[in-house]
Amino acid sequence: MNNEKLSPQQVQNILTEGKPVLFLDVRDVEKYEAGSLHVEGRETHNIAYVAMRDNDKEALDRIDRLPQDVQIITVCTTGNKAGKAAQLLRERGRNAVSLEGGMTAWNECVESKK
């Protein structure tokens, strides 16, 4: 298993097993609040990747408040920003991986199981 990315199926397995995870949506606030792409039934936090990348003080403070003992799964629309954000989180001592293919892949996976 790639330790930097998880496939939608791997994430579903983690959720089925009841392992604690924290979803972190790294899209811009406007896209996040539009709400069309979320992991249904799961609390999701939002810290924009751009704010992380630019060392925005508020974003860094919020990162520092994230738990260190929980698997963080970063998500975005297609997985690109999520991968970069997960790397930044790992550099700050968090156990972070990205959802491979983003919410687009997640939704396709969920739909294929219906």
Order of alpha helices (4+ residues) and beta strands (2+ residues): beta-alpha-beta-alpha-beta-alpha-alpha-beta-alpha-beta-alpha
